[in-house]
Amino acid sequence: MVIADKQKKILTLLADGEFHSGSDLARALGVSRSAIWKQLNCLAESGLQHSAVSGKGYRLDKSLELLAQSEIYEVVNEQAKALISSFEIHDQINSTNSYLVECAHRGAPSGFICFAERQTAGKGRRGRQWVSPYGSNIYLSILWRYQQGGPAAISGLSLAVGIAVIRALKQHNINNIGLKWPNDIYSRGKKLGGILVEVSGESDGPCTAVIGLGLNLFLSETESEVIAQAWTDLSKITGQHKLFRNELAGTLLNHLLPVIAGFESVGIKAYLDEWRAYDCLAGRLVTILLADKQLKGTVEGINDTGMLLLKHADGSVQAYASGEVSFNSQSDESAG
Ligand code: BTN
């Protein structure tokens, strides 16, 4: 779906979730009532459902708060603003991460920010799809260039980014959240968000990172049918369908940008204590899926370089730099 200009205007008018008559909409857009009807049906085919009631008009089934740079900037502080070089909000894009990887190849500098209302090919870790329906969640990518040490020098960056996300959520009084190694945001045993860091560069020279964050604010049962793991969203955690995407986007930038920009000088050490406080795997029985095998064990936290420590049945403790971790059935759903 490409959201055409007219469709965007209709969405903006209907975003409040109230009824608007066909003739008011037609007048506002300078088109016929049947053109409004057609555009609304196109939007419905793409998942933006509406109700039509005679005598009242049209209403979106789910109210929307579309992203707007002016509203996000009302929240972004001066320190974070100074770190932004470009700021884009796309109605639709394949993936904000893929886009910034291309921009990086063309020479874009640090501080390139990209949000999208919808991603058609949102990427998760391990080649998974990131479900990215229109207008209800956060899909954000940030490009940053690091001067030296190659990808190894920023190996703990995704853990630090997790801390920045937790700080931002806490600022909005969202509690009961934790981090599932390496970079999932979790709440009560269910995934709320994920971080995907794509790094390119020479082994010992400068490198470039595209840091992507997907955070679920509101996902419908239909939209989430394809998600193979336990998931949650902010509306479930808070029990409210509160519309505050722009405010949250601003708060996220306030916390993410200084952490990303300063990572080269402070490294993962600066975040270890905080990370451990939010670790929702520590002490749990898990299975770690590696490239060629699966291993069971009890998580003993992370070591000082951010690797996962797993205690095996024979008592040995081993550190893992990567892998997919799942809770074993004995572990309950209350983590995070
Ligand atoms: C994960 O698998 O947990 C990582 C998910 C990362 C999703 C975000 S959404 C914004 C950015 N663009 C993408 O295509 N992926 C990341």
Boltz pocket constraint, residues with backbone or C-beta under 6 A from the ligand:
constraints:
  - pocket:
      binder: B
      contacts: [[A, 94], [A, 95], [A, 96], [A, 97], [A, 98], [A, 119], [A, 121], [A, 122], [A, 123], [A, 124], [A, 125], [A, 126], [A, 128], [A, 130], [A, 138], [A, 139], [A, 140], [A, 141], [A, 183], [A, 184], [A, 193], [A, 194], [A, 195], [A, 196], [A, 212], [A, 213], [A, 214], [A, 215]]
      max_distance: 6.0
